[in-house]
């Protein structure tokens, strides 16, 4: 009888551990997906705000700054910031 109890207890414990690891995997996946979505939304809003800012600049601003540098900032720096949230 004691062997049966021990066997049942071990099966129960292994089932609990399996369920816990499964739930941990599901919640980790959901966390990563949510964080990725939030990071992309922030990057999108940041790009839009920068683009609006570029549209409202005076012509002298573009005389002082190279267009390639501005576009590089708009794309790569924003993407680097978004990578921090992933």
Secondary structure, 3 states (H helix, E strand, C coil): CHHHHHHHHHHHHHHHHHHHHHHHHHHHHHHHHHHHHHHHHHHHHHHHHHHHHHHCCCHHHHHHCCHHHHHHHHHHHHHHHHHHCC
